[in-house]
Amino acid sequence: MAVSQTDLLNSLESKVRFLMSRYEMLEKEKLALEESLRKCEEERDLAKVMERSWRGRYHDLLIAKTISTSEEDTKKTMSRLSSLEREIDKCINMLLEE
């Protein structure tokens, strides 16, 4: 039994319409995903900024606690100050190497 050209054309037309609608749906989904990705990247960047801020505050609190010590914390204070001094020396050496 032979299939008529009209039937073939109708079948092809139907498949092309399906593919076009599928393409449009996937294009919309892609745009939505790109927008979602952009929002996630913005949230990540904000989280990184907040993390740096909190780390800085934590570091400042450690220094403040080290400086305001009692007699029993003197060894801790000296150790912390020595550590800070070594960090500063490393930075100076790195600057001198450049």
Biopython code that builds the backbone (N, CA, C, O; Angstrom):
import numpy as np
from Bio.PDB.StructureBuilder import StructureBuilder

atoms = [
    (1, "MET", "N", (0.845, -1.159, 0.000)),
    (1, "MET", "CA", (0.000, 0.000, 0.000)),
    (1, "MET", "C", (0.897, 1.230, 0.000)),
    (1, "MET", "O", (1.779, 1.356, 0.849)),
    (2, "ALA", "N", (0.686, 2.092, -0.899)),
    (2, "ALA", "CA", (1.521, 3.266, -1.072)),
    (2, "ALA", "C", (0.968, 4.427, -0.262)),
    (2, "ALA", "O", (-0.241, 4.644, -0.188)),
    (3, "VAL", "N", (1.893, 5.167, 0.344)),
    (3, "VAL", "CA", (1.501, 6.338, 1.115)),
    (3, "VAL", "C", (1.498, 7.527, 0.163)),
    (3, "VAL", "O", (2.438, 7.720, -0.608)),
    (4, "SER", "N", (0.465, 8.298, 0.222)),
    (4, "SER", "CA", (0.363, 9.423, -0.704)),
    (4, "SER", "C", (1.289, 10.557, -0.284)),
    (4, "SER", "O", (1.681, 10.670, 0.878)),
    (5, "GLN", "N", (1.620, 11.374, -1.241)),
    (5, "GLN", "CA", (2.496, 12.517, -0.965)),
    (5, "GLN", "C", (1.835, 13.474, 0.016)),
    (5, "GLN", "O", (2.527, 14.101, 0.818)),
    (6, "THR", "N", (0.551, 13.599, -0.029)),
    (6, "THR", "CA", (-0.169, 14.475, 0.886)),
    (6, "THR", "C", (-0.030, 13.974, 2.323)),
    (6, "THR", "O", (0.180, 14.753, 3.252)),
    (7, "ASP", "N", (-0.150, 12.665, 2.481)),
    (7, "ASP", "CA", (0.015, 12.097, 3.816)),
    (7, "ASP", "C", (1.440, 12.307, 4.325)),
    (7, "ASP", "O", (1.641, 12.643, 5.492)),
    (8, "LEU", "N", (2.413, 12.112, 3.462)),
    (8, "LEU", "CA", (3.806, 12.340, 3.851)),
    (8, "LEU", "C", (4.043, 13.795, 4.213)),
    (8, "LEU", "O", (4.724, 14.105, 5.191)),
    (9, "LEU", "N", (3.472, 14.682, 3.410)),
    (9, "LEU", "CA", (3.627, 16.107, 3.664)),
    (9, "LEU", "C", (2.974, 16.499, 4.984)),
    (9, "LEU", "O", (3.546, 17.270, 5.756)),
    (10, "ASN", "N", (1.786, 15.977, 5.246)),
    (10, "ASN", "CA", (1.087, 16.252, 6.507)),
    (10, "ASN", "C", (1.874, 15.710, 7.700)),
    (10, "ASN", "O", (1.966, 16.362, 8.740)),
    (11, "SER", "N", (2.429, 14.532, 7.544)),
    (11, "SER", "CA", (3.236, 13.936, 8.611)),
    (11, "SER", "C", (4.479, 14.780, 8.876)),
    (11, "SER", "O", (4.825, 15.048, 10.027)),
    (12, "LEU", "N", (5.134, 15.189, 7.819)),
    (12, "LEU", "CA", (6.327, 16.032, 7.952)),
    (12, "LEU", "C", (5.976, 17.363, 8.602)),
    (12, "LEU", "O", (6.686, 17.850, 9.481)),
    (13, "GLU", "N", (4.868, 17.939, 8.153)),
    (13, "GLU", "CA", (4.412, 19.217, 8.706)),
    (13, "GLU", "C", (4.139, 19.088, 10.205)),
    (13, "GLU", "O", (4.513, 19.961, 10.989)),
    (14, "SER", "N", (3.493, 18.006, 10.591)),
    (14, "SER", "CA", (3.176, 17.759, 11.994)),
    (14, "SER", "C", (4.452, 17.628, 12.827)),
    (14, "SER", "O", (4.552, 18.183, 13.921)),
    (15, "LYS", "N", (5.415, 16.893, 12.297)),
    (15, "LYS", "CA", (6.678, 16.702, 13.013)),
    (15, "LYS", "C", (7.461, 18.012, 13.126)),
    (15, "LYS", "O", (8.084, 18.273, 14.154)),
    (16, "VAL", "N", (7.431, 18.824, 12.089)),
    (16, "VAL", "CA", (8.121, 20.118, 12.125)),
    (16, "VAL", "C", (7.459, 21.031, 13.152)),
    (16, "VAL", "O", (8.147, 21.713, 13.911)),
    (17, "ARG", "N", (6.111, 21.048, 13.179)),
    (17, "ARG", "CA", (5.409, 21.857, 14.193)),
    (17, "ARG", "C", (5.762, 21.402, 15.601)),
    (17, "ARG", "O", (5.979, 22.223, 16.493)),
    (18, "PHE", "N", (5.818, 20.084, 15.796)),
    (18, "PHE", "CA", (6.184, 19.548, 17.113)),
    (18, "PHE", "C", (7.591, 19.989, 17.489)),
    (18, "PHE", "O", (7.829, 20.433, 18.612)),
    (19, "LEU", "N", (8.528, 19.865, 16.543)),
    (19, "LEU", "CA", (9.917, 20.266, 16.824)),
    (19, "LEU", "C", (10.019, 21.757, 17.115)),
    (19, "LEU", "O", (10.790, 22.168, 17.982)),
    (20, "MET", "N", (9.250, 22.569, 16.399)),
    (20, "MET", "CA", (9.282, 24.017, 16.632)),
    (20, "MET", "C", (8.722, 24.350, 18.013)),
    (20, "MET", "O", (9.276, 25.191, 18.720)),
    (21, "SER", "N", (7.637, 23.700, 18.396)),
    (21, "SER", "CA", (7.071, 23.984, 19.721)),
    (21, "SER", "C", (8.018, 23.492, 20.815)),
    (21, "SER", "O", (8.160, 24.138, 21.854)),
    (22, "ARG", "N", (8.655, 22.367, 20.584)),
    (22, "ARG", "CA", (9.632, 21.839, 21.549)),
    (22, "ARG", "C", (10.817, 22.794, 21.664)),
    (22, "ARG", "O", (11.302, 23.054, 22.765)),
    (23, "TYR", "N", (11.281, 23.314, 20.536)),
    (23, "TYR", "CA", (12.389, 24.268, 20.530)),
    (23, "TYR", "C", (12.022, 25.520, 21.330)),
    (23, "TYR", "O", (12.813, 25.988, 22.149)),
    (24, "GLU", "N", (10.829, 26.058, 21.094)),
    (24, "GLU", "CA", (10.389, 27.260, 21.810)),
    (24, "GLU", "C", (10.298, 26.996, 23.307)),
    (24, "GLU", "O", (10.675, 27.845, 24.114)),
    (25, "MET", "N", (9.797, 25.816, 23.679)),
    (25, "MET", "CA", (9.700, 25.468, 25.097)),
    (25, "MET", "C", (11.096, 25.382, 25.721)),
    (25, "MET", "O", (11.329, 25.894, 26.815)),
    (26, "LEU", "N", (12.014, 24.732, 25.014)),
    (26, "LEU", "CA", (13.377, 24.600, 25.533)),
    (26, "LEU", "C", (14.089, 25.953, 25.596)),
    (26, "LEU", "O", (14.896, 26.190, 26.495)),
    (27, "GLU", "N", (13.798, 26.818, 24.662)),
    (27, "GLU", "CA", (14.395, 28.168, 24.665)),
    (27, "GLU", "C", (13.922, 28.940, 25.899)),
    (27, "GLU", "O", (14.718, 29.613, 26.555)),
    (28, "LYS", "N", (12.629, 28.843, 26.214)),
    (28, "LYS", "CA", (12.097, 29.507, 27.407)),
    (28, "LYS", "C", (12.721, 28.924, 28.674)),
    (28, "LYS", "O", (13.066, 29.660, 29.599)),
    (29, "GLU", "N", (12.864, 27.607, 28.708)),
    (29, "GLU", "CA", (13.475, 26.950, 29.856)),
    (29, "GLU", "C", (14.931, 27.401, 30.020)),
    (29, "GLU", "O", (15.396, 27.638, 31.135)),
    (30, "LYS", "N", (15.636, 27.514, 28.899)),
    (30, "LYS", "CA", (17.027, 27.976, 28.927)),
    (30, "LYS", "C", (17.127, 29.384, 29.506)),
    (30, "LYS", "O", (17.997, 29.661, 30.332)),
    (31, "LEU", "N", (16.233, 30.274, 29.069)),
    (31, "LEU", "CA", (16.250, 31.645, 29.582)),
    (31, "LEU", "C", (15.964, 31.671, 31.083)),
    (31, "LEU", "O", (16.594, 32.421, 31.829)),
    (32, "ALA", "N", (15.015, 30.853, 31.515)),
    (32, "ALA", "CA", (14.701, 30.786, 32.944)),
    (32, "ALA", "C", (15.899, 30.270, 33.736)),
    (32, "ALA", "O", (16.206, 30.789, 34.809)),
    (33, "LEU", "N", (16.571, 29.258, 33.215)),
    (33, "LEU", "CA", (17.745, 28.714, 33.894)),
    (33, "LEU", "C", (18.891, 29.720, 33.932)),
    (33, "LEU", "O", (19.607, 29.812, 34.929)),
    (34, "GLU", "N", (19.066, 30.473, 32.849)),
    (34, "GLU", "CA", (20.111, 31.506, 32.836)),
    (34, "GLU", "C", (19.826, 32.576, 33.875)),
    (34, "GLU", "O", (20.745, 33.046, 34.545)),
    (35, "GLU", "N", (18.566, 32.967, 34.018)),
    (35, "GLU", "CA", (18.185, 33.957, 35.026)),
    (35, "GLU", "C", (18.423, 33.406, 36.429)),
    (35, "GLU", "O", (18.923, 34.107, 37.308)),
    (36, "SER", "N", (18.061, 32.153, 36.623)),
    (36, "SER", "CA", (18.284, 31.513, 37.922)),
    (36, "SER", "C", (19.775, 31.449, 38.239)),
    (36, "SER", "O", (20.185, 31.701, 39.372)),
    (37, "LEU", "N", (20.576, 31.116, 37.245)),
    (37, "LEU", "CA", (22.031, 31.066, 37.431)),
    (37, "LEU", "C", (22.576, 32.441, 37.796)),
    (37, "LEU", "O", (23.422, 32.560, 38.683)),
    (38, "ARG", "N", (22.096, 33.477, 37.117)),
    (38, "ARG", "CA", (22.554, 34.840, 37.403)),
    (38, "ARG", "C", (22.235, 35.218, 38.849)),
    (38, "ARG", "O", (23.064, 35.810, 39.539)),
    (39, "LYS", "N", (21.029, 34.872, 39.301)),
    (39, "LYS", "CA", (20.642, 35.183, 40.684)),
    (39, "LYS", "C", (21.516, 34.415, 41.673)),
    (39, "LYS", "O", (21.942, 34.964, 42.689)),
    (40, "CYS", "N", (21.780, 33.156, 41.374)),
    (40, "CYS", "CA", (22.629, 32.352, 42.255)),
    (40, "CYS", "C", (24.049, 32.926, 42.321)),
    (40, "CYS", "O", (24.660, 32.952, 43.389)),
    (41, "GLU", "N", (24.564, 33.378, 41.192)),
    (41, "GLU", "CA", (25.902, 33.967, 41.179)),
    (41, "GLU", "C", (25.939, 35.252, 41.989)),
    (41, "GLU", "O", (26.915, 35.517, 42.691)),
    (42, "GLU", "N", (24.880, 36.054, 41.897)),
    (42, "GLU", "CA", (24.809, 37.282, 42.697)),
    (42, "GLU", "C", (24.769, 36.940, 44.187)),
    (42, "GLU", "O", (25.444, 37.584, 44.991)),
    (43, "GLU", "N", (23.978, 35.927, 44.557)),
    (43, "GLU", "CA", (23.901, 35.512, 45.958)),
    (43, "GLU", "C", (25.252, 34.990, 46.441)),
    (43, "GLU", "O", (25.659, 35.267, 47.570)),
    (44, "ARG", "N", (25.951, 34.231, 45.585)),
    (44, "ARG", "CA", (27.263, 33.716, 45.950)),
    (44, "ARG", "C", (28.252, 34.853, 46.174)),
    (44, "ARG", "O", (29.019, 34.839, 47.137)),
    (45, "ASP", "N", (28.229, 35.838, 45.275)),
    (45, "ASP", "CA", (29.138, 36.977, 45.421)),
    (45, "ASP", "C", (28.854, 37.741, 46.707)),
    (45, "ASP", "O", (29.778, 38.156, 47.406)),
    (46, "LEU", "N", (27.577, 37.924, 47.016)),
    (46, "LEU", "CA", (27.208, 38.603, 48.260)),
    (46, "LEU", "C", (27.665, 37.790, 49.472)),
    (46, "LEU", "O", (28.154, 38.350, 50.454)),
    (47, "ALA", "N", (27.504, 36.468, 49.396)),
    (47, "ALA", "CA", (27.933, 35.609, 50.501)),
    (47, "ALA", "C", (29.446, 35.698, 50.703)),
    (47, "ALA", "O", (29.926, 35.693, 51.836)),
    (48, "LYS", "N", (30.194, 35.778, 49.602)),
    (48, "LYS", "CA", (31.656, 35.906, 49.717)),
    (48, "LYS", "C", (32.033, 37.215, 50.404)),
    (48, "LYS", "O", (32.926, 37.241, 51.251)),
    (49, "VAL", "N", (31.354, 38.296, 50.040)),
    (49, "VAL", "CA", (31.627, 39.594, 50.655)),
    (49, "VAL", "C", (31.316, 39.535, 52.150)),
    (49, "VAL", "O", (32.092, 40.013, 52.976)),
    (50, "MET", "N", (30.179, 38.946, 52.481)),
    (50, "MET", "CA", (29.800, 38.837, 53.893)),
    (50, "MET", "C", (30.788, 37.963, 54.658)),
    (50, "MET", "O", (31.130, 38.263, 55.802)),
    (51, "GLU", "N", (31.246, 36.879, 54.026)),
    (51, "GLU", "CA", (32.217, 36.003, 54.681)),
    (51, "GLU", "C", (33.498, 36.763, 54.994)),
    (51, "GLU", "O", (34.035, 36.664, 56.097)),
    (52, "ARG", "N", (33.991, 37.531, 54.003)),
    (52, "ARG", "CA", (35.208, 38.320, 54.237)),
    (52, "ARG", "C", (35.006, 39.300, 55.388)),
    (52, "ARG", "O", (35.889, 39.484, 56.225)),
    (53, "SER", "N", (33.835, 39.922, 55.416)),
    (53, "SER", "CA", (33.540, 40.880, 56.473)),
    (53, "SER", "C", (33.550, 40.195, 57.840)),
    (53, "SER", "O", (34.141, 40.699, 58.795)),
    (54, "TRP", "N", (32.885, 39.035, 57.919)),
    (54, "TRP", "CA", (32.830, 38.319, 59.198)),
    (54, "TRP", "C", (34.197, 37.807, 59.609)),
    (54, "TRP", "O", (34.539, 37.822, 60.791)),
    (55, "ARG", "N", (34.978, 37.355, 58.645)),
    (55, "ARG", "CA", (36.332, 36.900, 58.981)),
    (55, "ARG", "C", (37.166, 38.063, 59.526)),
    (55, "ARG", "O", (37.921, 37.899, 60.485)),
    (56, "GLY", "N", (37.023, 39.230, 58.910)),
    (56, "GLY", "CA", (37.744, 40.408, 59.395)),
    (56, "GLY", "C", (37.328, 40.771, 60.810)),
    (56, "GLY", "O", (38.166, 41.076, 61.659)),
    (57, "ARG", "N", (36.027, 40.735, 61.053)),
    (57, "ARG", "CA", (35.536, 41.039, 62.403)),
    (57, "ARG", "C", (36.050, 40.020, 63.415)),
    (57, "ARG", "O", (36.445, 40.379, 64.525)),
    (58, "TYR", "N", (36.041, 38.739, 63.020)),
    (58, "TYR", "CA", (36.531, 37.692, 63.912)),
    (58, "TYR", "C", (38.006, 37.908, 64.225)),
    (58, "TYR", "O", (38.428, 37.783, 65.375)),
    (59, "HIS", "N", (38.777, 38.227, 63.210)),
    (59, "HIS", "CA", (40.211, 38.493, 63.402)),
    (59, "HIS", "C", (40.405, 39.686, 64.351)),
    (59, "HIS", "O", (41.250, 39.653, 65.246)),
    (60, "ASP", "N", (39.609, 40.729, 64.135)),
    (60, "ASP", "CA", (39.701, 41.901, 65.017)),
    (60, "ASP", "C", (39.354, 41.542, 66.466)),
    (60, "ASP", "O", (39.990, 42.023, 67.404)),
    (61, "LEU", "N", (38.343, 40.698, 66.633)),
    (61, "LEU", "CA", (37.977, 40.268, 67.984)),
    (61, "LEU", "C", (39.089, 39.450, 68.633)),
    (61, "LEU", "O", (39.350, 39.589, 69.828)),
    (62, "LEU", "N", (39.738, 38.603, 67.853)),
    (62, "LEU", "CA", (40.853, 37.831, 68.394)),
    (62, "LEU", "C", (41.973, 38.756, 68.861)),
    (62, "LEU", "O", (42.551, 38.556, 69.929)),
    (63, "ILE", "N", (42.268, 39.761, 68.057)),
    (63, "ILE", "CA", (43.322, 40.702, 68.431)),
    (63, "ILE", "C", (42.909, 41.479, 69.682)),
    (63, "ILE", "O", (43.709, 41.660, 70.600)),
    (64, "ALA", "N", (41.665, 41.931, 69.710)),
    (64, "ALA", "CA", (41.186, 42.681, 70.878)),
    (64, "ALA", "C", (41.245, 41.821, 72.129)),
    (64, "ALA", "O", (41.632, 42.294, 73.197)),
    (65, "LYS", "N", (40.862, 40.556, 71.997)),
    (65, "LYS", "CA", (40.907, 39.664, 73.159)),
    (65, "LYS", "C", (42.342, 39.437, 73.596)),
    (65, "LYS", "O", (42.634, 39.369, 74.790)),
    (66, "THR", "N", (43.239, 39.320, 72.618)),
    (66, "THR", "CA", (44.643, 39.099, 72.936)),
    (66, "THR", "C", (45.233, 40.305, 73.656)),
    (66, "THR", "O", (46.012, 40.153, 74.597)),
    (67, "ILE", "N", (44.865, 41.484, 73.220)),
    (67, "ILE", "CA", (45.419, 42.700, 73.817)),
    (67, "ILE", "C", (44.859, 42.932, 75.215)),
    (67, "ILE", "O", (45.594, 43.349, 76.111)),
    (68, "SER", "N", (43.572, 42.668, 75.416)),
    (68, "SER", "CA", (42.970, 42.886, 76.740)),
    (68, "SER", "C", (43.031, 41.587, 77.531)),
    (68, "SER", "O", (42.062, 40.830, 77.595)),
    (69, "THR", "N", (44.183, 41.348, 78.125)),
    (69, "THR", "CA", (44.402, 40.072, 78.800)),
    (69, "THR", "C", (44.551, 40.251, 80.297)),
    (69, "THR", "O", (44.784, 41.349, 80.803)),
    (70, "SER", "N", (44.410, 39.155, 80.969)),
    (70, "SER", "CA", (44.704, 39.111, 82.400)),
    (70, "SER", "C", (46.086, 38.486, 82.563)),
    (70, "SER", "O", (46.733, 38.143, 81.574)),
    (71, "GLU", "N", (46.529, 38.340, 83.773)),
    (71, "GLU", "CA", (47.866, 37.796, 84.007)),
    (71, "GLU", "C", (48.002, 36.374, 83.481)),
    (71, "GLU", "O", (49.057, 35.998, 82.969)),
    (72, "GLU", "N", (46.957, 35.594, 83.602)),
    (72, "GLU", "CA", (47.048, 34.195, 83.154)),
    (72, "GLU", "C", (47.063, 34.076, 81.629)),
    (72, "GLU", "O", (47.469, 33.045, 81.092)),
    (73, "ASP", "N", (46.627, 35.118, 80.937)),
    (73, "ASP", "CA", (46.612, 35.085, 79.476)),
    (73, "ASP", "C", (47.856, 35.715, 78.862)),
    (73, "ASP", "O", (47.912, 35.891, 77.645)),
    (74, "THR", "N", (48.838, 36.054, 79.658)),
    (74, "THR", "CA", (50.029, 36.728, 79.158)),
    (74, "THR", "C", (50.764, 35.868, 78.135)),
    (74, "THR", "O", (51.230, 36.381, 77.118)),
    (75, "LYS", "N", (50.871, 34.570, 78.392)),
    (75, "LYS", "CA", (51.570, 33.686, 77.463)),
    (75, "LYS", "C", (50.842, 33.628, 76.126)),
    (75, "LYS", "O", (51.471, 33.642, 75.068)),
    (76, "LYS", "N", (49.524, 33.563, 76.178)),
    (76, "LYS", "CA", (48.729, 33.556, 74.943)),
    (76, "LYS", "C", (48.943, 34.853, 74.171)),
    (76, "LYS", "O", (49.094, 34.851, 72.950)),
    (77, "THR", "N", (48.953, 35.945, 74.903)),
    (77, "THR", "CA", (49.133, 37.252, 74.278)),
    (77, "THR", "C", (50.493, 37.332, 73.600)),
    (77, "THR", "O", (50.596, 37.784, 72.459)),
    (78, "MET", "N", (51.524, 36.899, 74.290)),
    (78, "MET", "CA", (52.865, 36.944, 73.722)),
    (78, "MET", "C", (52.956, 36.046, 72.485)),
    (78, "MET", "O", (53.584, 36.400, 71.487)),
    (79, "SER", "N", (52.326, 34.899, 72.571)),
    (79, "SER", "CA", (52.327, 33.981, 71.427)),
    (79, "SER", "C", (51.603, 34.606, 70.242)),
    (79, "SER", "O", (52.089, 34.543, 69.113)),
    (80, "ARG", "N", (50.455, 35.203, 70.489)),
    (80, "ARG", "CA", (49.678, 35.825, 69.415)),
    (80, "ARG", "C", (50.442, 37.004, 68.799)),
    (80, "ARG", "O", (50.471, 37.161, 67.578)),
    (81, "LEU", "N", (51.051, 37.821, 69.643)),
    (81, "LEU", "CA", (51.823, 38.950, 69.137)),
    (81, "LEU", "C", (53.037, 38.474, 68.334)),
    (81, "LEU", "O", (53.398, 39.082, 67.326)),
    (82, "SER", "N", (53.658, 37.394, 68.784)),
    (82, "SER", "CA", (54.789, 36.834, 68.040)),
    (82, "SER", "C", (54.319, 36.334, 66.680)),
    (82, "SER", "O", (54.999, 36.516, 65.671)),
    (83, "SER", "N", (53.157, 35.708, 66.665)),
    (83, "SER", "CA", (52.588, 35.233, 65.404)),
    (83, "SER", "C", (52.312, 36.399, 64.466)),
    (83, "SER", "O", (52.623, 36.331, 63.277)),
    (84, "LEU", "N", (51.737, 37.455, 64.989)),
    (84, "LEU", "CA", (51.467, 38.641, 64.179)),
    (84, "LEU", "C", (52.774, 39.246, 63.657)),
    (84, "LEU", "O", (52.852, 39.696, 62.514)),
    (85, "GLU", "N", (53.783, 39.247, 64.506)),
    (85, "GLU", "CA", (55.079, 39.785, 64.093)),
    (85, "GLU", "C", (55.664, 38.960, 62.948)),
    (85, "GLU", "O", (56.217, 39.517, 62.000)),
    (86, "ARG", "N", (55.543, 37.634, 63.033)),
    (86, "ARG", "CA", (56.038, 36.772, 61.955)),
    (86, "ARG", "C", (55.272, 37.039, 60.658)),
    (86, "ARG", "O", (55.866, 37.086, 59.581)),
    (87, "GLU", "N", (53.951, 37.215, 60.765)),
    (87, "GLU", "CA", (53.147, 37.516, 59.577)),
    (87, "GLU", "C", (53.598, 38.827, 58.934)),
    (87, "GLU", "O", (53.708, 38.917, 57.711)),
    (88, "ILE", "N", (53.855, 39.827, 59.750)),
    (88, "ILE", "CA", (54.307, 41.122, 59.240)),
    (88, "ILE", "C", (55.674, 40.973, 58.577)),
    (88, "ILE", "O", (55.920, 41.544, 57.514)),
    (89, "ASP", "N", (56.563, 40.203, 59.207)),
    (89, "ASP", "CA", (57.886, 39.975, 58.627)),
    (89, "ASP", "C", (57.780, 39.272, 57.273)),
    (89, "ASP", "O", (58.501, 39.610, 56.334)),
    (90, "LYS", "N", (56.882, 38.297, 57.179)),
    (90, "LYS", "CA", (56.678, 37.607, 55.901)),
    (90, "LYS", "C", (56.215, 38.597, 54.832)),
    (90, "LYS", "O", (56.695, 38.569, 53.698)),
    (91, "CYS", "N", (55.288, 39.462, 55.202)),
    (91, "CYS", "CA", (54.778, 40.455, 54.245)),
    (91, "CYS", "C", (55.882, 41.398, 53.790)),
    (91, "CYS", "O", (55.989, 41.719, 52.606)),
    (92, "ILE", "N", (56.689, 41.834, 54.726)),
    (92, "ILE", "CA", (57.796, 42.738, 54.394)),
    (92, "ILE", "C", (58.770, 42.042, 53.462)),
    (92, "ILE", "O", (59.226, 42.634, 52.483)),
    (93, "ASN", "N", (59.095, 40.772, 53.762)),
    (93, "ASN", "CA", (60.014, 40.015, 52.905)),
    (93, "ASN", "C", (59.447, 39.845, 51.505)),
    (93, "ASN", "O", (60.181, 39.947, 50.522)),
    (94, "MET", "N", (58.151, 39.587, 51.406)),
    (94, "MET", "CA", (57.517, 39.431, 50.100)),
    (94, "MET", "C", (57.581, 40.740, 49.312)),
    (94, "MET", "O", (57.801, 40.736, 48.101)),
    (95, "LEU", "N", (57.388, 41.849, 50.007)),
    (95, "LEU", "CA", (57.454, 43.156, 49.338)),
    (95, "LEU", "C", (58.879, 43.460, 48.881)),
    (95, "LEU", "O", (59.079, 44.037, 47.812)),
    (96, "LEU", "N", (59.860, 43.077, 49.679)),
    (96, "LEU", "CA", (61.247, 43.321, 49.337)),
    (96, "LEU", "C", (61.701, 42.471, 48.175)),
    (96, "LEU", "O", (62.572, 42.883, 47.410)),
    (97, "GLU", "N", (61.120, 41.276, 48.027)),
    (97, "GLU", "CA", (61.501, 40.378, 46.938)),
    (97, "GLU", "C", (61.021, 40.902, 45.597)),
    (97, "GLU", "O", (61.622, 40.596, 44.567)),
    (98, "GLU", "N", (59.965, 41.673, 45.586)),
    (98, "GLU", "CA", (59.434, 42.194, 44.336)),
    (98, "GLU", "C", (60.375, 43.226, 43.842)),
    (98, "GLU", "O", (60.143, 43.819, 42.788)),
]
sb = StructureBuilder()
sb.init_structure("model")
sb.init_model(0)
sb.init_chain("A")
sb.init_seg("    ")
for serial, (resi, resn, name, xyz) in enumerate(atoms, 1):
    if name == "N":
        sb.init_residue(resn, " ", resi, " ")
    sb.init_atom(name, np.array(xyz, "f"), 0.0, 1.0, " ", f" {name:<3s}", serial, name[0])
structure = sb.get_structure()
